[in-house]
């Protein structure tokens, strides 16, 4: 993600400022898009690659010269393709990961035989061979990714702990200072701020927490209508006892 987006951003800035006119329609009528060629922030643009190029892949080394590459709008393709790779990495980690091991790596190696096998042991074999051939554990971007994942988990835990301990200072019979340490699979519930604002007469002033609570109750009874005909959450007073 980092190298592709840095490349796209750098070329975009340079081209927006100083790129020469581009023959966008392929009819020898170049269109100016950069600031140094008479445009302002509103009218400036990275002019798309020439119609003469069509859908062809047009990297710098395919052109006879850099001047030709600029004239045909090469920077547009460079920016767009790098940007798409960067967006795939940023917005779609599973998409980026699958594309990397099933398509990009085989293309780079020249054969689909180097792609990741579709199996558990095959995946581990791919990882070990990849380390042996490329020493990925010593790659700075891999180190950065590992630190990011572990660091993100650490900071998420610290943030949750701080918020929880700020809202609930001590354990009482109604709530525990350990609230929020569990996970969704083990019945973690959000903090209960229902009917938490009242006026001087003790009348409830509804907040967004109460609105959310009503929506939650509606979803609950629709989801399991036989189990929630009379949701316990709707009880306004304690049930009478015979004692």
Secondary structure by P-SEA (a helix, b strand, c coil): caaaaaaaaaaaaaaacccccccccccccccccccccccccccccccccccccccccccccccccaaaaaaaaaaaaaaaaaaaaaaaaaccaaaaaaaaaccaaaaaaccccccccccaaaaaaaaaaaaaaccccccaaaaaaaaaaaaaaaaaaaaaaaaaaaaccccccccccccccccccccccccccccccccccccccccaaaaaaaaaaaaaaaacccccccccccccccccccc
